[in-house]
């Protein structure tokens, strides 16, 4: 991630990278309003999507947000996606607003933004404002290939086309066609023939209008252009639900995050839990650790783990006002030492002497997080409701339970079953494991500020308990704690407990769901028979355009998060919201094929194994 090289000229930010001003040096505020934030009409639908190429100092966003919140005729939610390839330091951003005399006008929103401003690292970062989601994508413009949304309005706010051609070229405009709603409006300061020809080539109707303190600029409207997908079997399929009533089976962190995110979008949530209270499963431990896998660069599992980790950390800080002191990860074998060394320049990991400090991670209170998220979502929770099966008729779900009356009238059903998923899901190639894990409660023995993770982990003291863990057993299904597992847990953290008097005061057993490739399983439940018939020739046609898949109507899956559900569940919730709510994906598109439920079947078909 490059850092922006900025100076002030005529009391205005000037880019030395592009030899150009960020905006009009005499009247930047009104220029931004005229060209962008007040140049279109909001619809009054549920969602409205604005995509911006060139976040800069964020002026267009803050102006748009202010207009949106003041408007009486507006959509219920605003999604604003902005791409920026040049990083500006947090303190310098604040200084820019003060030098420009804009600070007081935008202080409320700017300070909230800066509070959760990310590190100088390529990534996809979501900010939560009232009725508005800002997705700030740090990357070069080619990242459009890896994004998924349908824009109603585009802000093309790069520097002048003759100084920044990539921001206006044919390749970029082609990507815009894939990411545009019909009649999407393009706003730009430019009137260049170079841009106009590219827009017209790919389905945009253009016209020239009066510019801001210049003769003219372009406006464009999308009239349609067909773009096909080679991996259409992983693509989103729009499914209309009869109502906004959602039934979620399970009450762990996956369900809690889903309930919260869906509630922001106006859904009515009902949770069905087989136990008599929250926290009876793996999400009910006294303490846990929020951390990330540290694998070599460009390994998809490691990249997904990092993205999940930092977005989970930012989510918990933004929504639950949590704070994190950090976590130490220790490389305890040669392979891990090599991985740590390969990530020494990663801003998320401060690596030194075979240990990594992740300042965005740390100890969490699993039970409190789940409880608070459910409370914020206003979800109705039905305890002692052990789910058995469902019926689907007239576009509505009816749910059957063991020793409880059925519940019906749901437009959407989501399985967030955790380790019970193995008993309900039987897809070809989807090998689910139900793994027993035991944590051990020690009498406080090590006064530490930071969580420590090596072969095992040890958490800071909380409520006169110090949690260590965790065992891992695929074959044992006993709920009874075992002395042997306590002994194993102590041995795993023995490097931290040298010469300490150890007293065990309790244990807790939980079960977690794992997939065979260690990625979570999230997305629409697909029609397996349709996939087998329509993609049976993938061995020979995998690099050709494919037809769209077929799903089981309005049934979604969210499980197999293993031991890192408090990290990965936030991206999972975003994905399901994207599938059912006509909104941006909320993370990089490349991860969809890693977590899609049909991935195991598609891999077999590509290898000619079916």
CORCORJO-V635137 format. One record per pair of residues at least 12 apart in sequence whose C-alpha atoms are under 10 Angstrom apart, sorted by the first residue. I is the first residue (numbers start at 0). GAP is how many residues later the second one is. Records with the same first field share a line. If there is no record, write none. Layout:
# CORCORJO-V635137
I: GAP  GAP
This chain:
# CORCORJO-V635137
0: 83  84  85  86  118  119  120  121  122  137  138  139
1: 82  83  84  85  86  118  119  120  136  137  138
2: 14  82  83  84  85  86  117  118
3: 12  13  14  52  81  82  83  84  85
4: 12  13  81  82  83
5: 12  13  14  15  16  82  86
6: 14  89
7: 13  17  88  91
8: 12  16
9: 14  15  16
10: 14  15  85  88  89
11: 12  13  14  15  16  84  87  88
12: 12  43  44  83  84  86  87
14: 144
16: 69  146  147
17: 140  141  142  144  145  146
18: 140  141  144  145
19: 139  140  143  144
20: 138  139
21: 32  34  35  135  136  137  138
22: 33  36  134  136  166
23: 188  189
24: 75
26: 185  186
27: 31  72
28: 30  31  34  71  73
29: 33  182
30: 29  158  180  181  182
31: 27  28  29  31  32  125  157  180
32: 26  27  30  31  34  179
33: 153  155  177  178
34: 25  120  121  122  152  153  154  155  175  176  177  182  183  184
35: 16  24  25  27  28  117  118  119  120  121  150  151  152  153
36: 22  23  24  25  26  27  28  29  30  31  118  150
37: 22  25  26  29
38: 114  146  147  148  149  180
39: 112  113  145  146  147
40: 32  33  112  144
41: 25  26  29  31  32  33  36  110  111
42: 30  31  32  33  109
43: 28  29  30  31  32  33
44: 28  29  30  31  32
45: 28  29  30  31  32  219  220  535  536  537
46: 27  28  29  30  31  32  84  85  105  218  534  535  536
47: 26  27  28  29  30  31  32  84  102  103  104  105  534  535
48: 26  28  29  30  31  32  84  100  101  102  103  104  105  131  132  135  533  534  535
49: 14  28  29  30  31  32  84  99  100  101  102  103  104  105  130  134  135  136
50: 28  29  30  31  32  84  98  99  100  101  102  103  104  105  125  128  129  135
51: 28  29  30  31  32  84  99  101  102  103  104  105  106  134  135
52: 28  29  30  31  32  84  87  88  91  101  102  103  104  105  114  115
53: 28  29  30  31  32  83  84  86  87  101  102  103  104  105  113
54: 26  27  28  29  30  31  32  81  82  83  100  101  102  103
55: 26  27  28  29  30  31  32  37  101  102
56: 27  30  31  35  36  37  39  40
57: 24  26  35  52  55  78
58: 38  43  47  51
59: 22  95  97
60: 19  20  21  73
61: 43  44  45  47  48  51
62: 42  43
63: 14  16
64: 13  15  44  64  65  66  67  68  69
65: 39  40  43
67: 63  64
68: 61  62  63
74: 56
75: 55  56  189  190
76: 53  54  55  56  187  188  506
77: 51  52  53  54  55  56  505
78: 52  53  54  55  56  70  72  504  505  507
79: 46  47  52  53  54  55  56  71  73  74  504
80: 43  44  45  52  53  54  55  56  66  68  70  73  503  505
81: 42  43  52  53  54  55  56  72  73
82: 41  52  53  54  55  56  57  58  59  60  61
83: 38  52  53  54  55  56  57  59  74
84: 37  52  53  54  55  56  57  58
85: 34  36  52  53  54
86: 31  32  33  34  35  51  52
87: 31  32
88: 25  28  29  30  31
89: 23  24  25  26  27  28  29  30
90: 23
92: 17  21
93: 13  16  17  20
96: 13
108: 20
111: 15  16  17  206
112: 14  15  16  21  205
114: 199  202  203
115: 12  197  198  199  201  202
116: 19  197
117: 18  20  192  193  196
118: 19  191  228  229
119: 18  226  227  228
120: 16  17  18  225  226  227
121: 15  16  17  18  185  225
122: 13  14  15  16  20  180  183  184  187  188  464  465
123: 12  13  14  15  23  183  186  187  462  463  464
124: 12  13  182  185  186  189  190  461  462
125: 185  188  189  192  460  461
126: 184  187  188  191  192
127: 187  190  191
128: 189
129: 134
130: 133  134
131: 132
132: 451  453
133: 452
134: 449  450  451  452
135: 450
136: 449  450  451
139: 26  27
140: 25  26  27  31
141: 24  25  29  30  33
142: 29  32  445  446
143: 27  28  31  32  34  35  444  445
144: 26  27  29  30  31  33  34  443  444  445
145: 29  441  442  443  444  445
146: 28  31  32  437  438  439  440  441  442  443
147: 30  31  32  87  88  430  435  436  437  438  439  440  441  442
148: 29  30  31  32  429  433  434  435  436  437  440
149: 26  27  28  29  30  31  32  34  432  433  434  435
150: 25  26  27  28  29  30  31  32  33  34  35  432  433
151: 27  28  29  30  31  32  33  34  69  70
152: 27  28  30  31  32  33  34  67  68  69
153: 22  25  26  30  31  32  33  34  66  67
154: 30  31  32  33  34
155: 12  30  31  32  33  34
156: 30  31  32  33
157: 30  31  32
158: 30  31
159: 29  30  32
160: 29  30  31  33  34
161: 30  32
164: 29  30
166: 28
167: 22  24  26  27  28  30  31
168: 25  26  27  28  29  30
169: 24  25  27  28  29  31  32
170: 27
171: 26  27
172: 22  25  26  27  28  29  30  31
173: 24  25  27  28  29  51  53
174: 27  52
175: 23  26  28  46
176: 22  25  26  27  45  46  47  48  49  50
177: 46  47  48  49  50  51
178: 48  405
179: 41  42  43  44  45
180: 40  41  42  43
181: 21  22  39  40  41  42  43
182: 21  22  37  38  39  40  41
183: 20  36  37  38  39  40
184: 19  20  21  34  35  36  37  38
185: 13  18  19  20  32  33  34  35  36
186: 30  31  32  33  34
187: 23  29  30  31  32
188: 21  22  23  25  27  28  29  30
189: 18  21  26  27  28  29
190: 16  17  18  19  20  24  25  26  27  28
191: 24  25  26
192: 25
194: 23
195: 12  22  23  24
198: 21  22  23
199: 20  21  22  23
200: 24
201: 20  21  22  23  24
202: 17  18  19  20  21  22  23
203: 15  16  17  18  19  20  21
204: 14  15  16  17  18  19
205: 12  13  14  15  16
206: 12  13  14
207: 12
227: 316  317  318  319  320
228: 314  315  316  317  318  319
229: 311  312  313  314  315  316  317  318
230: 311  312  313  314  315  316  317  318  362  371
231: 313  314  315  316  317
232: 293  298  301  302  313  314  315  316  317  360  363  365  366  369
233: 289  290  292  314  315  358  359  360  361  362  363  364  365  368
234: 312  313  314  344  354  357  358  361
235: 287  288  312  313  314  315  339  342  343  344  346  349  356
236: 287  311  312  313  314  316  342  343
237: 313  315  316  340  341  342  343  344
238: 173  285  312  313  314  315  316  340  341  342  343
239: 155  171  172  313  314  340  341
240: 154  155  169  170  171  312  313  339  340
241: 152  153  154  155  167  168  169  170  312
242: 24  25  152  153  166  167  168  169
243: 18  21  22  23  24  25  166  167  168  336
244: 21  22  23  24  25  151  152  163  164  165  166  167  168
245: 13  16  17  21  22  23  24  25  133  151  163  164  165  166  167  168  308
246: 12  21  22  23  24  25  132  133  150  151  152  160  161  162  163  164  165  166  167  168  308
247: 21  22  23  24  25  131  133  164  165  166  167  168  169  308  309  310
248: 21  22  23  24  25  133  136  137  138  150  164  165  166  167  168  169  308  309
249: 21  22  23  24  25  28  31  131  133  135  136  137  164  165  166  167  168  170  171
250: 20  21  22  23  24  26  27  28  29  30  32  119  120  123  130  131  132  165  166  167
251: 21  26  27  28  29  30  31  32  114  115  117  118  119  122  164  165  166  313  314
252: 26  29  30  31  113  114  116  117  118  120  121  163  165  312  313  314  315  316  317
253: 29  116  161  162  163  164  304  305  307  311  312  313  314  315  316  318  319
254: 16  17  115  118  119  159  160  161  162  163  303  304  314  318
255: 15  113  114  115  116  117  118  119  120  121  123  160  313  314  317
256: 112  113  116  117  120  309  312  313  314  315  316  317
257: 115  116  119  156  158  300  311  312  313  314  315  316  317  318  319
258: 12  114  115  116  117  118  119  120  121  314
259: 59  112  113  114  115  116  117  118  119  313
260: 112  115  116  309  312  313  315  316
261: 115  117  311  312  314  315  318  319
262: 111  113  114  115  116
263: 112  113
264: 312  316
265: 111
266: 110  112  145  314
267: 109  110  111  112  142
268: 105  108  109  110  111  112  141  143
269: 108  109  110  111  112  137  140  143
270: 103  108  109  110  111  112  114  143  145
271: 108  109  110  111  112  113  114  115  127  129  135  144  145
272: 108  109  110  111  112  113  114  144
273: 108  109  110  111  112  113  127  128
274: 107  108  109  110  111
275: 106  107  108  109
276: 104  105  106  107
277: 89  90  92  93  103  105
278: 87  88  89  91  92  231
279: 87  228  229  230
280: 86  137  138  227  228  229  230  231
281: 84  85  136  137  154  155  156  226  227  228  229  230  231  280  281  283
282: 82  83  84  85  86  87  135  227  228  229  280  282  283
283: 81  82  83  84  85  86  87  224  225  226
284: 79  80  81  82  83  153  154  182  222  223  224  225
285: 78  79  80  81  82  153  155  173  176  177  179  180  181  222
286: 76  77  78  79  80  81  152  154  171  172  173  174  175  178  179  180  181
287: 74  75  76  77  78  79  151  163  169  170  171  172  179  180  181  275  276  278
288: 37  38  72  73  74  75  76  77  161  162  163  164  168  169  170  171  274  275  277  278
289: 19  20  22  23  34  36  37  68  70  71  72  73  74  75  161  274  275  276  277
290: 14  15  17  18  19  21  22  35  36  37  38  66  67  68  69  70  71  72  160  162  273  275  276
291: 12  13  14  15  16  17  18  35  37  56  57  66  68  69  272  275  276
292: 12  13  16  36  46  271
293: 12  35  37  42  43  45  46  47  48  49  54  55  62
294: 40  41  43  44  45  46  47  48
295: 40  42  43  44  45  46  47
296: 42  45  46  49
299: 219  290  291  294
300: 216  217  218  290  293
302: 288
303: 215  264  267  283  284  286  287  290  291
304: 214  259  262  263
305: 42  43  261  262
306: 260  261  264  280  281
307: 256  257  258  259  260  261  262  263  264  279
308: 39  51  52  255  256  257  258  259  260  261  262
309: 38  48  50  51  257  258
310: 49  256  257  258  259  260  276
311: 48  49  253  254  255  256  257  258  259
312: 46  47  48  49  253  254  257
313: 46  47
314: 252  255
315: 48  53  250  254
316: 43
318: 54  57
319: 49  52  53  56
321: 42  47
322: 37  38  39  40  41
323: 34  35  36  37  38  39  40  126
324: 33  34  35  36  37  38  124  125  126
325: 31  32  33  34  35  36  37  123  124  125  126
326: 29  30  31  32  33  34  35  36  122  123  124  125  126  132
327: 21  22  23  27  28  29  30  31  33  34  122  123  124  125  126  129
328: 20  22  25  26  27  28  29  122  123  124  125  126  128
329: 21  22  23  24  25  26  27  122  123  124  125  126  127
330: 22  23  24  25  122  123  124
331: 22  23  121  122  123
332: 21  121  122
333: 20
335: 18  19
336: 16  17  18
337: 16
338: 15
339: 12  13  14  15  16
340: 12  13  14  15
342: 13
343: 12
346: 12
347: 12  13
354: 98  99
355: 97
356: 93  94  95
357: 92
358: 91
360: 89  90  206
361: 87  88  89  90  97  98
362: 86  87  88  89  95  96  97  98  99
363: 87  95  202
364: 97
365: 200
368: 197
369: 196
383: 17  18  19  20
384: 15  16  17  18  19  20  21
385: 14  15  16  17  18
386: 12  13  14  15  16  17  19  30  37
387: 12  13  14  36
388: 12  13  17  35
389: 16  17  18  23
390: 17
391: 16  17  18  19  161  162  163
392: 16
393: 15  17
394: 14  15  16  17  158  159
395: 12  13  14  15  16  17  157  158
396: 12  13  14  15  16  157  158
397: 12  13  15
398: 14
409: 144
410: 142  143  144
411: 141  142  143  144  168
412: 140  141  142  143  144
413: 109  110  111  140  141  142  143  144  162
414: 107  110  140  141  142  143  144
415: 106  140  141  142  143  144
416: 95  96  140  141  142  143
417: 16  93  94  95  96  140  141  142  143  144  147
418: 13  14  15  16  17  91  92  93  94  95  140  141  142  143
419: 12  13  14  91  92  93  139  140
420: 12  13  91  92  93  136  137  138  139
421: 12  91  92  93  137  138
424: 100  132
426: 98  99  100  101  170  171  173  174
427: 100  104  170  172  173  176  182
428: 87  169  170  171  172  173  174  175
429: 85  86  87  91  167  168  169  170  171
430: 83  84  85  86  169
431: 81  82  83  84  85  89  127  128
432: 40  41  42  78  79  80  81  82  83  127  129
433: 39  40  41  42  43  77  78  79  80  81  126  128
434: 36  37  38  39  40  41  42  75  76  77  78  79  127  128
435: 34  35  36  37  38  39  40  41  42  43  73  74  75  76  77
436: 32  33  34  35  36  37  39  40  42  44  48  71  72  73  74  75  126
437: 30  31  32  33  34  35  41  42  43  44  47  48  50  51  69  70  71  72  73
438: 18  19  28  29  30  31  32  33  42  46  47  50  51  67  68  69  70  71
439: 18  25  26  27  28  29  30  31  41  42  43  45  46  47  48  49  50  64  65  66  67  68  69
440: 17  23  24  25  26  27  28  45  62  63  64  65  66  67
441: 16  19  22  23  24  25  26  44  48  60  61  62  63  64  65
442: 18  21  22  23  24  58  59  60  61  62  63
443: 16  17  18  19  20  21  22  23  57  58  59  60  61
444: 15  16  19  20  21  52  55  56  57  58
445: 12  13  14  15  20  50  51  54  55  56
446: 12  13  14  19
447: 12  13
448: 12
450: 17
451: 16  41  44
452: 15  16  39  40  43
453: 38  39  41  42
454: 14  15  34  36  37  38  39  40
455: 12  13  14  15  32  33  34  35  36  37  38
456: 12  13  32  33  35  36  39
457: 12  31  32  34  35  38  39
464: 39  40  41
465: 38  39
466: 22  37  39  40  41
467: 18  21  22  24  25  39
468: 16  17  19  20  21  22  23  24  38  39
469: 15  16  18  19  20  22  38  39  40  93
470: 13  14  15  16  17  18  21  38  39
471: 13  39  40  91
472: 12  38
473: 37  38  39  40
475: 35
476: 32  33  34
477: 31  32  33
478: 29  30  31  32
479: 27  28  29  30
480: 25  26  27  28  29
481: 25  26  27
482: 21  24
484: 22
485: 18  20  21  22
486: 17
489: 12  14
510: 51  52
511: 47  48  49  50  51  52  53
512: 46  47  48  49  50  52
513: 45  46  47  48  49
514: 44  45  46  47  80  85
515: 44  84
516: 77  78  83
517: 42  43  44  76  77
518: 40  41  42  43  49  72  75  76  77
519: 37  38  39  40  41  42  44  45  48  49  52  74  75  76  77
520: 36  37  38  39  40  51  71  73  74  75  76  77  78
521: 34  35  36  37  38  39  47  49  50  51  53  54  70  72  73  74  75  76
522: 32  33  34  35  36  49  50  52  53  54  55  56  69  72  73  74  75
523: 26  27  28  29  30  31  32  33  34  51  52  55  56  72  73  74
524: 25  26  27  28  29  30  31  32  33  71  72  73
525: 23  24  25  26  27  29  30  31  70  71  72
526: 22  23  24  25  26  71
527: 21  22  23  24  70  73
528: 21
529: 19  20  21
530: 17  18  19  20  67  70  71  74
531: 69  70  73  78
533: 12  13  14  15  16
534: 12  14  66  67  70  71
535: 66  68  69  70  72  73  74
536: 68  69  70  71  73
537: 64  65  66  67  68  69  70
538: 63  64  65  66  67  68  69  70  71
539: 65  66  67  68
540: 65
541: 60  63  64  65
548: 49
553: 25  26
555: 20  23  24  41
556: 15  19  39  40
557: 14  15  17  18  37  38  39
558: 13  38
559: 35
569: 16
570: 14  15  16  17  20
571: 14  15  23
572: 13
573: 12  13
574: 12  17  20  21
